[in-house]
Amino acid sequence: MAHQDLPPAEGFPEVKYRRYLPKRGPSGLVILAGITALSTFGFYRVSQGNLERRELKRENIWARINLIPLLTAEADRDTYRRAEAAKAREQEIMKDVEGWKAGESVYNNTKYYTEPKFVIVPEEN
């Protein structure tokens, strides 16, 4: 008959162990506080950038609004000058044709074609 291995009657001696892990880095609370502070600073900078961008956009819009009359007047003067030059060229080319009126529409129906509106600014003397 086989005998089973049993522990000694007084028991096994105590195993001496100690968990020794050196501290490595900051604690979780310090890391959380740092991330919170960094995120708060980042959101602050983003909000400041948004305010700056909004102000620049507003300034750009007002600059365009204030320049529209000047640009419109300049375009009107340019359109008038070009139309007068085209009329002068037409008059020069068609001078031998009887009954031809330079600058007059060749269409019988003006419903589909309208002459551009010119703004004539008189010269100051």
Short mmCIF file of the C-alpha atoms (twelve columns), coordinates in Angstrom:
data_MODEL
# 
_entry.id   MODEL 
# 
loop_
_atom_site.group_PDB 
_atom_site.id 
_atom_site.type_symbol 
_atom_site.label_atom_id 
_atom_site.label_alt_id 
_atom_site.label_comp_id 
_atom_site.label_asym_id 
_atom_site.label_seq_id 
_atom_site.Cartn_x 
_atom_site.Cartn_y 
_atom_site.Cartn_z 
_atom_site.pdbx_PDB_model_num 
ATOM 1   C CA . MET A 1   0.000   0.000   0.000   1 
ATOM 2   C CA . ALA A 2   1.291   3.460   -1.024  1 
ATOM 3   C CA . HIS A 3   1.762   6.153   1.547   1 
ATOM 4   C CA . GLN A 4   0.627   9.667   0.764   1 
ATOM 5   C CA . ASP A 5   3.040   12.563  1.195   1 
ATOM 6   C CA . LEU A 6   1.732   14.731  4.046   1 
ATOM 7   C CA . PRO A 7   2.950   18.011  5.529   1 
ATOM 8   C CA . PRO A 8   4.970   17.905  8.698   1 
ATOM 9   C CA . ALA A 9   2.914   17.812  11.850  1 
ATOM 10  C CA . GLU A 10  4.094   21.261  13.026  1 
ATOM 11  C CA . GLY A 11  3.396   22.678  9.530   1 
ATOM 12  C CA . PHE A 12  5.623   24.262  6.957   1 
ATOM 13  C CA . PRO A 13  7.852   27.194  7.945   1 
ATOM 14  C CA . GLU A 14  6.536   30.692  7.021   1 
ATOM 15  C CA . VAL A 15  7.619   31.984  3.608   1 
ATOM 16  C CA . LYS A 16  9.178   35.369  4.056   1 
ATOM 17  C CA . TYR A 17  8.247   37.692  1.217   1 
ATOM 18  C CA . ARG A 18  7.845   41.411  0.927   1 
ATOM 19  C CA . ARG A 19  6.409   43.322  -1.993  1 
ATOM 20  C CA . TYR A 20  8.889   46.090  -2.601  1 
ATOM 21  C CA . LEU A 21  8.002   48.327  -5.555  1 
ATOM 22  C CA . PRO A 22  9.758   51.669  -5.687  1 
ATOM 23  C CA . LYS A 23  7.584   54.747  -6.309  1 
ATOM 24  C CA . ARG A 24  7.667   55.483  -10.016 1 
ATOM 25  C CA . GLY A 25  6.315   58.875  -11.014 1 
ATOM 26  C CA . PRO A 26  3.553   61.065  -9.671  1 
ATOM 27  C CA . SER A 27  0.384   59.737  -8.168  1 
ATOM 28  C CA . GLY A 28  -2.854  59.435  -10.089 1 
ATOM 29  C CA . LEU A 29  -4.315  62.480  -8.369  1 
ATOM 30  C CA . VAL A 30  -1.376  64.637  -9.457  1 
ATOM 31  C CA . ILE A 31  -1.690  63.389  -13.046 1 
ATOM 32  C CA . LEU A 32  -5.440  64.093  -13.048 1 
ATOM 33  C CA . ALA A 33  -4.858  67.590  -11.667 1 
ATOM 34  C CA . GLY A 34  -2.204  68.243  -14.317 1 
ATOM 35  C CA . ILE A 35  -4.438  67.064  -17.165 1 
ATOM 36  C CA . THR A 36  -7.309  69.173  -15.827 1 
ATOM 37  C CA . ALA A 37  -5.100  72.267  -15.598 1 
ATOM 38  C CA . LEU A 38  -3.684  71.698  -19.088 1 
ATOM 39  C CA . SER A 39  -7.166  71.177  -20.569 1 
ATOM 40  C CA . THR A 40  -8.475  74.299  -18.852 1 
ATOM 41  C CA . PHE A 41  -5.580  76.345  -20.223 1 
ATOM 42  C CA . GLY A 42  -6.139  74.879  -23.691 1 
ATOM 43  C CA . PHE A 43  -9.839  75.724  -23.676 1 
ATOM 44  C CA . TYR A 44  -8.995  79.239  -22.512 1 
ATOM 45  C CA . ARG A 45  -6.576  79.710  -25.423 1 
ATOM 46  C CA . VAL A 46  -9.096  78.297  -27.904 1 
ATOM 47  C CA . SER A 47  -11.758 80.715  -26.664 1 
ATOM 48  C CA . GLN A 48  -9.325  83.635  -26.955 1 
ATOM 49  C CA . GLY A 49  -8.480  82.537  -30.505 1 
ATOM 50  C CA . ASN A 50  -12.174 82.310  -31.372 1 
ATOM 51  C CA . LEU A 51  -12.742 85.851  -30.093 1 
ATOM 52  C CA . GLU A 52  -9.794  87.127  -32.133 1 
ATOM 53  C CA . ARG A 53  -10.960 85.293  -35.252 1 
ATOM 54  C CA . ARG A 54  -14.500 86.646  -34.803 1 
ATOM 55  C CA . GLU A 55  -13.153 90.206  -34.469 1 
ATOM 56  C CA . LEU A 56  -10.983 89.849  -37.589 1 
ATOM 57  C CA . LYS A 57  -13.929 88.450  -39.537 1 
ATOM 58  C CA . ARG A 58  -16.125 91.361  -38.421 1 
ATOM 59  C CA . GLU A 59  -13.420 93.835  -39.411 1 
ATOM 60  C CA . ASN A 60  -13.045 92.166  -42.811 1 
ATOM 61  C CA . ILE A 61  -16.806 92.287  -43.423 1 
ATOM 62  C CA . TRP A 62  -16.993 95.985  -42.523 1 
ATOM 63  C CA . ALA A 63  -14.011 96.737  -44.772 1 
ATOM 64  C CA . ARG A 64  -15.817 95.058  -47.676 1 
ATOM 65  C CA . ILE A 65  -19.058 96.887  -46.873 1 
ATOM 66  C CA . ASN A 66  -17.235 100.214 -46.877 1 
ATOM 67  C CA . LEU A 67  -15.369 99.451  -50.112 1 
ATOM 68  C CA . ILE A 68  -18.426 98.365  -52.137 1 
ATOM 69  C CA . PRO A 69  -19.461 101.913 -53.208 1 
ATOM 70  C CA . LEU A 70  -15.921 102.706 -54.320 1 
ATOM 71  C CA . LEU A 71  -15.571 99.465  -56.271 1 
ATOM 72  C CA . THR A 72  -19.028 99.881  -57.826 1 
ATOM 73  C CA . ALA A 73  -18.225 103.420 -58.950 1 
ATOM 74  C CA . GLU A 74  -14.907 102.268 -60.385 1 
ATOM 75  C CA . ALA A 75  -16.609 99.430  -62.280 1 
ATOM 76  C CA . ASP A 76  -19.257 101.841 -63.593 1 
ATOM 77  C CA . ARG A 77  -16.598 104.249 -64.873 1 
ATOM 78  C CA . ASP A 78  -14.729 101.389 -66.522 1 
ATOM 79  C CA . THR A 79  -17.914 100.047 -68.146 1 
ATOM 80  C CA . TYR A 80  -18.824 103.503 -69.441 1 
ATOM 81  C CA . ARG A 81  -15.319 104.067 -70.849 1 
ATOM 82  C CA . ARG A 82  -15.353 100.694 -72.605 1 
ATOM 83  C CA . ALA A 83  -18.838 101.289 -74.041 1 
ATOM 84  C CA . GLU A 84  -17.826 104.696 -75.391 1 
ATOM 85  C CA . ALA A 85  -14.683 103.208 -76.925 1 
ATOM 86  C CA . ALA A 86  -16.742 100.407 -78.513 1 
ATOM 87  C CA . LYS A 87  -19.214 102.988 -79.872 1 
ATOM 88  C CA . ALA A 88  -16.332 105.024 -81.331 1 
ATOM 89  C CA . ARG A 89  -14.882 101.893 -82.991 1 
ATOM 90  C CA . GLU A 90  -18.304 100.977 -84.362 1 
ATOM 91  C CA . GLN A 91  -18.786 104.474 -85.734 1 
ATOM 92  C CA . GLU A 92  -15.367 104.331 -87.415 1 
ATOM 93  C CA . ILE A 93  -16.009 100.896 -88.945 1 
ATOM 94  C CA . MET A 94  -19.580 101.653 -90.143 1 
ATOM 95  C CA . LYS A 95  -19.007 105.244 -91.346 1 
ATOM 96  C CA . ASP A 96  -19.677 104.248 -94.990 1 
ATOM 97  C CA . VAL A 97  -23.058 102.601 -94.262 1 
ATOM 98  C CA . GLU A 98  -26.017 104.953 -94.732 1 
ATOM 99  C CA . GLY A 99  -28.559 105.087 -91.932 1 
ATOM 100 C CA . TRP A 100 -26.343 103.292 -89.418 1 
ATOM 101 C CA . LYS A 101 -26.462 104.774 -85.947 1 
ATOM 102 C CA . ALA A 102 -23.539 103.791 -83.737 1 
ATOM 103 C CA . GLY A 103 -24.471 102.439 -80.320 1 
ATOM 104 C CA . GLU A 104 -28.077 101.706 -81.281 1 
ATOM 105 C CA . SER A 105 -29.408 98.198  -80.701 1 
ATOM 106 C CA . VAL A 106 -29.677 96.010  -83.805 1 
ATOM 107 C CA . TYR A 107 -32.492 94.022  -82.230 1 
ATOM 108 C CA . ASN A 108 -36.135 94.912  -82.725 1 
ATOM 109 C CA . ASN A 109 -37.141 93.443  -79.379 1 
ATOM 110 C CA . THR A 110 -35.446 94.935  -76.351 1 
ATOM 111 C CA . LYS A 111 -37.169 92.467  -74.025 1 
ATOM 112 C CA . TYR A 112 -34.200 90.063  -73.951 1 
ATOM 113 C CA . TYR A 113 -31.416 92.608  -74.148 1 
ATOM 114 C CA . THR A 114 -30.995 95.671  -72.005 1 
ATOM 115 C CA . GLU A 115 -28.353 98.290  -72.317 1 
ATOM 116 C CA . PRO A 116 -26.038 98.469  -69.322 1 
ATOM 117 C CA . LYS A 117 -26.829 101.299 -66.949 1 
ATOM 118 C CA . PHE A 118 -24.045 103.862 -66.914 1 
ATOM 119 C CA . VAL A 119 -23.280 106.365 -64.237 1 
ATOM 120 C CA . ILE A 120 -21.684 109.438 -65.748 1 
ATOM 121 C CA . VAL A 121 -19.644 111.473 -63.296 1 
ATOM 122 C CA . PRO A 122 -19.029 114.960 -64.668 1 
ATOM 123 C CA . GLU A 123 -15.530 116.319 -64.391 1 
ATOM 124 C CA . GLU A 124 -14.968 119.055 -61.892 1 
ATOM 125 C CA . ASN A 125 -13.614 122.328 -63.317 1 
# 
